[in-house]
Amino acid sequence: MQCAAVLSAGLFLVCGDAFAQEDPNSANFQMPGCRSIIDNSLPHDAYLEGACVGAVRATVLLPWICPPAQTTALQIIHVVVRYIDSRPARLNENFNHLVAEALKEEWACPIAPRVIIGAGNDSCETWTSTRQETNLLNRAVAEGWILAFLSGMNMDTIMQRSDALLGSDVNGLEAWTDNYCRANPGSKIGEAAGSLMLELRSRAEKR
């Protein structure tokens, strides 16, 4: 550990770890907002509570998650808190991904209610291999499907107040999908696109 002496109204030993910043996208950083929503005895942070609600609102739109029609946001947050707090070893992981896991485990659709057409049905393994091809047509089909999906989902103004794609660029969106598919080769391209939209909507809610 690197340390430095700092003279300011006395001599202090300042170590590098003191300046380490917690990942704002981690569950450990975000969970206090969810916990305080369901427990009024805890300190309230409007920013973190808003981020929690935003993540929940975005996640319930994923086509493979089917909560009962009368499910309230508060009930959904209870599910999220129970799932994540029962896995303390994973608090350093991405909060949005854990929210999606929690809701999929609780309310996975028994039969997919929405049909995905085209390249979205291909596996992430196919996406990864296609991205390495020199055949530009094959690449354009897969990449074009992702961009069309994101653009279509971004047009939903009922569940989404902010423009989720504002400030995004094609290369960045495709690079995010590359990383997701390398980590989840058995998932479908459609699932990757849905997770990416969840991430984008959560970011937009914080702007």
C-alpha positions in Angstrom: 0.0 0.0 0.0 1.4 3.4 -0.9 1.2 6.1 1.8 2.0 9.8 1.8 2.5 12.2 4.6 0.4 15.3 4.3 0.9 18.5 6.4 -2.4 20.2 7.1 -3.0 21.5 10.6 -0.8 18.6 11.7 0.9 15.6 10.2 -1.3 12.8 8.9 -0.5 9.5 7.2 -2.7 9.2 4.1 -2.8 5.8 2.4 -3.9 5.0 -1.1 -6.9 3.0 0.0 -8.4 6.1 1.6 -8.8 7.6 -1.8 -10.3 4.4 -3.4 -13.7 5.2 -4.8 -16.5 2.7 -4.7 -18.0 1.6 -8.1 -21.3 3.6 -8.4 -22.7 0.9 -10.6 -22.2 -1.8 -8.0 -24.9 -3.3 -5.8 -23.0 -2.3 -2.7 -23.3 1.4 -3.8 -26.9 1.3 -5.0 -28.6 -1.0 -2.5 -29.0 1.6 0.3 -31.5 3.4 -1.9 -33.6 0.2 -2.3 -33.4 -0.7 1.4 -34.5 2.8 2.5 -37.6 2.7 0.3 -38.9 -0.4 2.1 -37.6 0.6 5.6 -38.4 4.1 6.7 -36.1 3.8 9.7 -33.1 3.9 7.4 -31.5 7.2 6.2 -33.0 8.4 2.9 -31.0 9.4 -0.2 -33.2 10.7 -3.0 -30.6 10.0 -5.6 -30.1 6.4 -4.7 -33.8 5.8 -4.2 -34.5 7.3 -7.6 -31.8 5.0 -9.1 -33.4 2.0 -7.5 -36.9 2.8 -8.8 -35.4 3.6 -12.3 -33.7 0.2 -12.5 -36.9 -1.6 -11.4 -39.0 0.3 -14.0 -36.6 -0.6 -16.8 -36.2 -4.2 -15.8 -39.9 -5.1 -15.7 -40.0 -4.2 -19.5 -37.7 -7.1 -20.4 -39.7 -9.6 -22.4 -38.7 -12.7 -20.3 -39.9 -11.2 -17.0 -43.6 -11.5 -16.2 -44.7 -10.1 -12.8 -48.4 -10.4 -12.0 -50.5 -7.6 -13.5 -51.2 -5.9 -10.1 -47.6 -6.1 -8.8 -46.6 -2.8 -7.3 -43.1 -1.1 -7.6 -42.8 -1.6 -3.8 -43.3 -5.3 -4.1 -40.8 -5.5 -6.9 -38.2 -3.7 -4.7 -38.9 -6.1 -1.9 -37.9 -9.0 -4.2 -34.8 -7.2 -5.3 -33.6 -6.5 -1.8 -34.3 -10.0 -0.6 -32.4 -11.5 -3.6 -29.4 -9.3 -3.4 -29.1 -9.1 0.4 -29.1 -13.0 0.5 -26.0 -12.9 -1.7 -23.6 -10.6 0.1 -20.6 -12.0 -1.7 -21.9 -10.5 -4.9 -22.4 -6.9 -3.7 -19.5 -5.8 -5.8 -21.3 -6.9 -9.0 -23.3 -4.7 -11.3 -26.5 -3.6 -9.6 -28.6 -3.6 -12.8 -27.6 -7.1 -13.7 -28.5 -8.4 -10.2 -31.9 -6.7 -10.4 -32.5 -8.5 -13.7 -31.5 -11.8 -12.1 -33.7 -11.3 -9.1 -36.8 -10.5 -11.2 -36.1 -13.3 -13.7 -35.9 -15.8 -10.8 -39.1 -14.5 -9.2 -41.2 -14.0 -12.3 -39.7 -15.7 -15.3 -42.2 -16.0 -18.0 -43.4 -19.7 -18.3 -43.8 -19.2 -22.0 -42.3 -16.2 -23.7 -45.2 -13.7 -24.3 -43.4 -11.8 -27.0 -41.8 -13.2 -30.1 -38.3 -12.2 -31.1 -37.8 -12.2 -34.9 -34.5 -12.4 -36.7 -30.9 -12.3 -35.4 -32.1 -11.8 -31.9 -32.7 -15.5 -31.6 -29.1 -16.3 -32.4 -26.7 -17.1 -29.6 -24.2 -14.8 -28.1 -21.6 -17.2 -29.4 -22.8 -16.6 -32.9 -22.6 -12.8 -32.3 -19.0 -13.1 -31.1 -17.9 -15.2 -34.1 -19.9 -13.0 -36.6 -18.1 -9.9 -35.2 -14.8 -11.5 -36.2 -15.9 -12.3 -39.7 -14.7 -10.4 -42.8 -18.1 -10.9 -44.4 -19.5 -7.4 -43.9 -23.1 -8.5 -44.8 -23.3 -11.1 -41.9 -21.9 -8.5 -39.5 -24.4 -5.9 -40.7 -27.4 -8.2 -40.1 -26.4 -8.9 -36.5 -25.3 -5.4 -35.7 -28.3 -3.9 -37.4 -30.7 -6.0 -35.4 -29.2 -4.8 -32.1 -29.4 -1.2 -33.1 -33.0 -1.5 -34.4 -34.0 -3.2 -31.2 -32.5 -0.5 -29.0 -34.1 2.2 -31.2 -37.5 0.6 -31.0 -37.3 0.1 -27.2 -36.2 3.7 -26.9 -39.4 4.9 -28.5 -41.4 3.7 -25.5 -42.4 6.9 -23.7 -44.9 5.3 -21.4 -42.4 3.6 -19.0 -39.5 5.8 -19.9 -39.2 9.5 -19.3 -35.6 10.0 -20.5 -34.0 9.3 -23.8 -31.9 6.2 -23.1 -29.8 6.5 -26.2 -28.9 10.1 -25.7 -25.1 10.4 -26.0 -24.6 6.8 -27.1 -22.6 5.9 -30.2 -22.7 2.7 -32.3 -19.2 1.6 -31.5 -19.9 1.9 -27.7 -23.2 -0.1 -28.0 -21.6 -2.8 -30.0 -18.6 -3.0 -27.6 -20.9 -3.4 -24.6 -22.6 -6.3 -26.5 -19.2 -7.8 -27.2 -18.4 -7.9 -23.5 -21.8 -9.3 -22.5 -21.7 -12.0 -25.1 -18.1 -13.0 -24.2 -19.3 -13.4 -20.6 -22.6 -15.1 -21.5 -22.0 -17.1 -24.7 -25.1 -19.3 -24.2 -27.5 -16.3 -24.0 -29.3 -15.0 -27.0 -28.5 -11.8 -28.8 -32.0 -10.6 -27.9 -31.2 -11.1 -24.2 -28.0 -9.1 -24.6 -29.9 -6.3 -26.3 -32.5 -6.3 -23.5 -29.8 -6.1 -20.8 -28.1 -3.3 -22.6 -31.3 -1.3 -22.8 -31.8 -1.9 -19.1 -28.3 -0.4 -18.5 -29.0 2.5 -20.8 -32.4 3.3 -19.1 -30.9 3.1 -15.7 -28.2 5.6 -16.7 -30.8 7.9 -18.3 -32.8 8.0 -15.1 -29.7 9.3 -13.2 -29.1 12.2 -15.6 
